[in-house]
Amino acid sequence: MLDAFEIITTSGVVLWSRSYTQVSSSLINSFISDVFIEEKGANAATRDDQSAATNPPYKTDQYTLKYTFVKELGVIFVVRNPDPPPLPLLLLLLLLLLLS
C-alpha cells in the first residue's frame, strides 16, 4: 500500500507531495540527513541514477522509504509505504478472531 509520494530536491526542498496519511515531516528530514548528508560517501554508488529497486530501502519507525535519485535534475523521488505488522501480532489477532 502506498502512503505517500514526494519529489524533493537534494537540498531538501519539497517540490511536490501527495500523502494519504498524516505523518510528521521529521521522517523525510531524517531520511535526507541519514542517506544523503551523513552517509554521503557510503551511498555514492546508490545515487548514480540507479533503479529504486537497487537502492537500499530506508526503514524507520513503522515506515519504509524507497527512493531514486536523478542526478541531472537534482531531485529525489521518494515513496513511503507502511511496514506490515509483525508476525506475532498477526497471529495474536487471528487467534482472537478464532476465539470470538
N, C-alpha and C positions, 0 to 999 in steps of 0.2 A: 504494500500500500504506500502511496506517495503522500507525504505530509507537506512538503514544500519544494519549490524550485526557485533558485536565486541565481542572478547574474551579478557578480561583483568584480570590481577592478582589483588589481594586485595591491593597490594601496588601501583597500578595504571599503571603498565606497560602493554602496548597493545601488546598482543601476536599475534592476528590476527584481521584484519579489512577488511570489504568489504562495500564500500559506493557507493551509486548510485547518490548522490547529494553532492555538496560542502557545508560543514558546519564547522564552527570553532571548534577547539579542546577544546575550553573552555566549550562547552556543556558537554562533558564527564568529564572534570575536575570538573565542578560544581556538576555533579551527584555524583561522588566519594566523594567529600568533604561533600556535604549535606547529603547523605544517609549513607555512611559508616564511615565517620570520625567524623563529628559534632554531629550526632544523633546516635552514636554507641549503646548506651544503649536502646534507644527508639525502634530501629529496630532489636534488638536481636532476636525477635520471627520470623521476616521475613527472617533471614539469615540461618536458620537451614534446608537447603535443601528442602524448600517448593517449590511447583509449582510456575511458574512465574505468573499464574493466581491469586494466593493468595497474592502475593506481591503487595503493592500499586504502581500504576504507578507513575513515576516521570515526572511531567509536567513542562515545561519551554518554554518560547518564543512561538514558533509555533510547538514544537515537544513534543511527548510523548515517554518516555523511559520505556520499560518493561524489567525486569531482573530476573535472578535466580542465586543463589549463591551456588556453590558446595564446601562445607567446606573441604572435603578430598583432593581436588585438589588445593584449594586456588584460584579458578578462578570465575569470574563473566561473565555470558553470557548476553549481552545487545542487545536488538532490538530497533531501532529508527524508529518511524512512524511519519509522518506529521499529525498535527491536522487538521481536516476539517475546512473550513472557517465557520465563524459564520452564523447562520441562516439569520439574516437581510441582510448580504452581498449576500447570495444565492438568496434571494427574490428580491433584487435590480437587480442582474444580470438577473434573469428570466424576470423581468419587462422590462428591457432594450431590451432583446431579443424579447419580445412580441410586443414592440412598434416600433421596427425597421423593 
